[in-house]
Amino acid sequence: MADNTHVVDKDIKAAEDGLEPTKSLTAGEVQHLDASAEFLYQNNITEEYLAELVNDKEKNCKLVRKIDLIVLPLLAGTYVLQYIDKQALSYAAVFDLFTSTSVTQTQYSWFASIFYLAYLVAEYPWVYLAQKTQMGKVVAGCVLSWGSVLMITAACSNFPGLAACRFFLGVFEAPITTCFMMMVSMWYVRSEQPFRAGIFYCCNGVGSMLGGILSYGIGQIDSFPVWKAVFLICGGITVLWGILLLFCLPDSILTAKRFSLEERALLVGRA
């Protein structure tokens, strides 16, 4: 970081002296800057100013509160829905799933294995893709996809169909935990990370509580097969949440539109 910002300082001094920088970023002559250094370079943020921001406790506290209000609720809400949707099959089994689909107890016991097999296979490719592209869009796309899969599950009438949906549910839920851990490490300094990670991990318990209440409410429906209603309602809520994530979940600290230039510079300095 220090070497790259030193380049910025030299170029600014050269400009003040009426000289042109020896290398131009826009002309493609500077090749060694990473994304953070490029951000600082393009916005003429010097090492001294960055150090001043990092040492300003008031601005740091204000920034952390803003992250807690904008980013953390999106992670927590997604974790709640992930748990509920993963358990939707259990909720449906309490009602008329077995009689409507002719699934046996032995076949039903395979659904958990199918889900976690898909989860295991898909996690690494998804996380690699998220690191190389736009993490926020990958997460939002996966949430939209698993919500859609959950709704499609309501159209299944036999074990193969349910097993296929269960497999794809595992595929699309696979990157969430790992991506969220990377997001926490990106947005927070080390001392702030355990508490924030603990918050969205605790949302498994919140999901368990809300899922039970939701399934009880859905169970009161008498004009439509309850097991189908479970998948349609849970999946529909998740699809709507995925659309929200698509527009509100930042891809990185450098492209977060709801944060000012100064706040993004401070995020870079804290990283």
N, C-alpha and C positions, 0 to 999 in steps of 0.2 A: 504493500500500500504506500509506504513512504517513498519508494523509488518512483512510482508512477506519479504521485502528487508533486514530487520534485520536478518532474518533466513539465507539469502544469505551471509551476512557479517560474521556471526558466522561460517558458513561452510568454507568460504574462509580462515578465520583465523585458523581454525582447520587444514586445509590442509597445511598451511604454517608452523604450529607447528609439522607437521608429524603425525597428528591424522586424523582419518576418521570421517566424519560427523556422528552424531548420527542417522540421518534419511536419507534415500536415495530416491530421487524422481524417479529414473529409476527403483528402486526395488518396487515401489508402496507403500512405507511406509509413504510418505507425502501425505495426502489426502485433506488438507484444502485449497490448492492454487487454485485461479481462473486462467483463461487462461492467463491474463496479467502477473500475478505474476509468473506463470509457465514459461512464455517466458523469464522474467528477470532472473529467477533462472537458467534456462538451459544455458543462455548465460553469466552467471556470471556478470550481470550488477548490480552494487552496488547502494545503495541509494544516496551516495555522487556523483557518476558519473551521475546519473539520474538528480539530482538537478542541477548539472553543465550544463547539456544539456538544461534543461527547462529555466534556467536563461540566456542562450546565445541568445541574441536578433537577432544576425545575422543568426544563424542557424535556428531559428524560422521563420524568414522572408523568408529564402531560402526554407524551408519546405512548407510553405503556398503557395508560388509561384508554387512549384512543384505539390502540390495537385490541385491548380487551373488549371494547364496545363494538368494533367493526368486524374483526377477524374471528375471535374466539367463539362468539355465538354461532357462527356458521359451521365451525368445526364441531361444536357440541351438538347442534341440531342434527347434523348429518350422522353423528354417532348414535344418537337416539333412534333415528329412522333405520339405520343399519341393523340395530339389534331387533327392533320390532319386525322388520321385513324378513330377517333371518328366522324369526320365530313364528312367522305367519302360518307356516305349515302346521305347527303344533296347535295353534289356535283353531285352524280349520279342522284338524283331526278330532277336536272335542265335539264338533257338530256332525255334519252329514257327509264328510269327505269319503269315508270308507264305503258307505252304502251307494254313493253316487258314482264312484269310480271303480268299484270292485277291487281296490287295492287291499292286499292282505297285510297282516302285521309284519310278516317277514320282509315283504317288499318295502313297507314303510320304514323299516329299520335301516334300509340301504340309503335312504335320502340324505342322512347326515354325512355318510362316507362320500357320497357323490359330490355333495357341496364342498367339503374340505379338500377333496382331491382336485377339483377345479380351482379352488382357492390357492392351493399349493403350486399348481402348474402355472397359473396366470400371474401370480404376484410379481415375480421378477421382471417379465416383459413389460408389464404395466408401469412399474416403478422406473425402469430404464427409459421408457417413453416419456414419462412425466419429467424426468431430469433433463432430457434432451429437447423437450418442446415446452409447452405452456402447462405448468402443473395445475393451475386452477381450472383450465378448460378440460384437462384429462379427468380430474375429479368430478367436475360437473357432468361431463359426458357419461362417466360410469354411473353416477347417481340416476341420471335420466334413463340409462339403459336398464339398470336393474329394476327401476320402477316400472318400466314397460314390460319387462319379463314377468314381473309379479302379476301385472294385469292380464297378460297372456295366459298365465297359469290357470285363470278362471275358465278358460276355454278347453282345458284338457279333460279327457274322460277316461284315461287309463294310465297304467304305470309308466310305459315308455314316454308319454307326453309329459307327465309330472317329473320324471327323472331328467329329461332334457332341460326343462325349465329350471330345475334345481341346479343342474350343472352350470347353466349360464348365469344364474344368480350368484354362484360362487365365483365365476369368472369376473363379473363386474364389481363385486364387493371386495375383491382381492387387494387393490392398491390403497384402500382408504387408510388403514392404520399406519402403514409405512409412510405414505405421503403426508399424513398429518404430523407425524414425528419430524419429518423434514421441514414442514412449514413452521412448527414450533421452534426448531433450531434456527430457522431463517429470520423469524420475527422477534425472537427474544434472546437476551444474553443468557449465559449458562445458569446464573443464579435464579433467573426467572422461569426457566424451562420446567423444572419438576412440578411446580404447582399448576401450571397451565396444562401440562400433559395429564396430570391427575384429574383435572376438571373434566376433560372429554372422556377419559377412561371411566370416570364415575357415571357417565351418561348411560353406560350399560344398565346400571341399576335403575336409572330414570326410565329407560326404555322398557325394562321389565315391568315396572309399575304402571306406566301409561299403556303398555300393550295389553295387560290384563284388563284394565278398565275399558279400553277400546273394543277388545273382543267381546266383553260382556255386553256393551252397547249394541254391537253389530248382531249379537245373538238374539236380540229382541225382534229382529226383522222376521216377518212371517209371510211376506209376499214374494220372496226370492230365495233361492238356495243360499243358506248362510255361509257355507264354505267358499262359494264364489264371491259373495259380498266381502268377505275378509280380504281376499286377494285384490279385488277391484278397488276397494276403499284405501287399503294400505298402499297399493301401487300408485293410485291416483295422487295421494298426498305426497309421495316421494317424487313423482314426476314434477309436480308443482314446485317442490323444494329444489329439484335439480335446475329448473329454469331460473329460480332466484340465484342459485350459485353461479350459473353461467354469466350473470351480469354483475354479481356483487363480490365473488371470491377472487382476490388478486392473484395473478400468476407469480409475481415476485415483488420484492420490496422496491424494485426500480420502476415498475409499471403500475403501481397502486395509485389509481386516479383520485381516490378520496384522501390522499395524503399530499401535503404541499411539497414543493421542491426542497425546502429546508428540512422537513420531516424525513423525506427519503434520503437526503444526505446524512442525517443523523442515524438512520437505519443502517446505512452503509458503514458509517464509522463504528457503530456498535457491533457489527457482524464479525 
